[in-house]
């Protein structure tokens, strides 16, 4: 509490402590009053009930005081909330893509990561989109949370003054592997962040990229395929990619079952229109179309990556 991890912490924590303090005061006070009345007015001590006349003065007191307290709590709550809506124009913009069940972060220079990297002491604006269902981005240490609703403009901003690594996760139940939708915010000193941000393809391990399927593997990880399709043969929401290429499979097309061969055409069709041919044993509708998100060349790279798993 009052950690100073972001500029919002102090106001939010002040409102929280105030509300908890008032609540605890009345909880203890009301509980003590109940105990006193139980003892003072039990049947043995007070065998004949006493008729107590109403008191206008008392009614005014217990109306005015709670009203004042509620207004005080509102003031501190509003004081903590309003800065969240005042988004600075000069903030570093990061596009956040949420999907079942992972986060990806896209930077203006083209970098895509599964961890949010930001500079310390600089405003960061998160422009968030959901590719499937409602998610909710929450960074507890920064005291910020924002729902990410499909088809809606979802934005949130913050300034973190303390370098370090902080949890980031989804707080809106979004399906089977909701609990896996956790990553982190890495706050770095500005000089270190600038060096990281200015990385170019020339800094990439050329040997790794030259390996067959390396580019496709990067797309597989960055686009969230890893959340639903395992590489070790285990079953997740979708089938494992291990050894699937070239094999026969039973699919349901327009309500009818038939056998297909998992080839380039089938994989490309499944990426662009997942509901066209649903693999037997898996549910329709859990995968969203990647049409428009992946180019034809991207799809070819993913297919090349899947081919490399056939001999494993």
N, C-alpha and C positions, 0 to 999 in steps of 0.2 A: 504494500500500500504506500502511496505517495513516492513511488520509485523514480518518477521523472523519466520513464522510458519514452514517453511522448509528451507533447505540450498539452494534451488533453487530460492527463492523469490527475493533476491537482484539482481541477474543477469537478471532475466526475467523482473522485474520491471524497471531496468535501461534501457533495450532495449525498453520497452514500452514507458517510459517517453521521451526518445530520439526521437523515431519515431513520437510520438504525437507532441512533441515540434517543430520538423522540419516541420511537416505537417501544424501545426497551423501558423508558421512563413510565409510559402508560401501562405497559405490560406488568411491571413490578407494582405500580401504584394501584391498578385495578385488582390484581391478585391479592395484594395486602388488604384492600378494602373488603373484598369478598370474605377473606379469612376473619377479619374483625367482625363483620356482620354475622358470620356463622357462629362465632363464639358469643357475641353480645346478645344476639336475638334468637338464640336457640330456645327450644320449648321449655327447658328447665329454668333458664334465666328469665324468660319472658313468656310465661304461660298464656297471657292474654295479649293478643295482637293489638298493637297501637296504630290508630289511624293517623297518618301523617298528611297534613294538608299540602297541596302543591305550592311551589315557590316560583313566582315570576322572575325574581332576581337570579335564582339558581339556574333557571332555564336559559336566561340571557347569557349567563356566564359560560355554560357548557355549549352554547352555540357560538359565541364570539371567540372564545379561546381556540377551539379547534379550527375555526375559519382562519384566524390569524396564523396558526401553525401550518395549515395547508398552503396558505399564500407564501409563507416563508420557504417551505419545501419546493413549491412551484418556482419561486425566484431562483433558488440555487440550482434546481434542475434545468431551468431554461438557460441560466447562465452557463451551464456546462454543455447544453445542446447546441445553442446558436453558433458557436465557432465551427462546429462540424459542417454547417451548411454554407459557410463563407469560404468558398474554394478559391485559392489564389490563382491568378492567371499565369504566373511565371513558374508554376509547379512542374516538376519532372513527371511526364505522363507515361504510365505503364498500362498496357492493355492486359486485363486479366480474363482468361477464358476458363470457365468452370464447366465440367462435364462429369458424368458418372465414371470414375470416382477419383478425380484428380484436378489439380490446379496447374495452369501454365501461364507464364508471364512473358509478354512480348514487349520489347523495348524499341524506341524509335530507330535505333541503328540496325534492327533486324535480329538481334539476339533473342533467343527463346530459351527459357529455363523453367525448371519445376520448383525452384526456390526463388523467393522474392529478394532481390538484391537492391539496396537503396543506400544513398549517402546520408551520413549524419548531418543534422542541422539544416536540412533542405526540405522544402515542401514536396511531397510526392502525391500525385493524383492518380487514383486507381480507376480506370474506365473498365467496368466489369460487364461481361456478357455470359449468359448461360446457353449451352448448346442443347440442353435437354429439359431438365426439370428445375424446380426452385432450389437454389443453394443459398448459403449464407456465410459470408466471409467474416471471420472473427479473429482478432488479434488481442488476446486478453491483456497482455502487458501494456498495450497502447490504449486500452479502454475504448476500442472502436469495433463496431459490427454493422454489417449492411447486407440485407437480403439481395440476392441476385436472381431476378425474375426474368424468364425468357420473354423476349420481345419488348422489354422495358429498359429505359435508360437508368443504369445503376452506377453511381459514382460515390467515391469516398476519398478523403485525403487525410494526411497526417504529417507531422514533423517529429522525427525521433532524434533526441539529443545524446543518446547513450549507445555507442557501438556495442554490438553483441548479437546473439542469435535468439530469436523469440518465436514461440509456437504460433502457427497459423492453421486454422482448421474450419471445417464446415459445421454450423450449428443447426442446420435445417435437415431433418431426416430425409435422405434422398435415395434410399434403396438399400439393397442387400449389403453392399460394402461401404456404407456411409462412414463407418469408423476408420476406414483406410484413407479417407480424404483429409490427410494431415500433412503439412509441410512446415516451412519456417520462413521467417524474415531475417535476412542477414544485413545488419546495419554496419556499414563500414566507414572509416574516416574518409573524408572527401578525396584525398590524394589516392588512396588505395582504390576507391570506387572508380575514379576517373581512369586509372590504369586498367581496371577490369572492363569497364565500359568500352574502352577504345580498342579492345581486342578485335582483330580482323581475321578473315579466313587464312591469312598467311601464318597466323599463330597456331592454327589447328594442326594436329598430328596427321601429316600427309599419309604416312604409312597406314594409319588406322582407317582413314577415309578411302584409301585405295583397296581395302579388303572388300571382297564381294559382299554386297548387301549392307555395307556400313552406312550408306546414306539412308537406305530404307529402315534400318534399325533406329536411326536418329529420329526419323519421321514417326515410327512406331512408338517411341518414347515420348516425343514432344506433343503428339496429337492425342494422347490418352489411351491408345490401343492397349497399353500395358495393364490398364486397370481391369480389362475384361478378357484379354487373351493371353494365357500363360505360354511360356516357351519350354516348359518341362513336361508337358503331357497332362498336367492337372487341369481339372475342369473348373472354370470360373463362370461368369455370366455367359460368356461365349466360348466356343471351342478353342482348345490349345492350337497354336500354330505348328507345334512340333510334329513333323512327319505328315502333315496334312496334304501338302502339295502332291498332285499326281494320284492320290488315292480316290477310290470310289466312296460315295456318300449318298445317303437317302435324304432328300429334301422334300418339303411341301411347297408346291406352287399352285396358287389359286385353289387351295383346298385338296389338291391331289398329290399323293406321294409318288415319287419316281427317283430313279438313280441317276446321278451325275458324276462327272470326273472333276475333281478340284483342279482347275487349270487357270490360266491367265484371265480368260473371259469370265469365269465364274467368280473369281476373287474381285475383279474390277466391278462386276455387277453388284456384288454383295456390299462393296464399299459405297457405291453411289445409290443403291436401292436395297437396303438390308431386308426389306419385307418381301422382295420378289421371290427368293428361294430360301426358305427357313430350314436350317439343318434339323433333322429329326431329333427330338429330345431337348430342343431349346425353344424359348418363348419368343414370339414375334413382338416387336415394338420396344425391346430393351435397347436396341442400337439405333442411333439416329443416323441419317444420311450424311455423308461427308462430301456430297456433291457441292462444289464451289469452295470447299475448304482445302481439297487436294487437287492439284492439277493432274493431267494425264501422266506427266513425267513422274510426279510424286507417287502415283499409284503403281507405275512400273517399278520404281525403286523399292516400294513395299513388297511387291511380288518377288523381286529378286532376293530380298531379305528372307521371305518365307521359303523360297527354294533352298536357301542355304541350311535350313533346319530339317530338310527331308532326310539327310544322311546321318543325323545325330541320333 
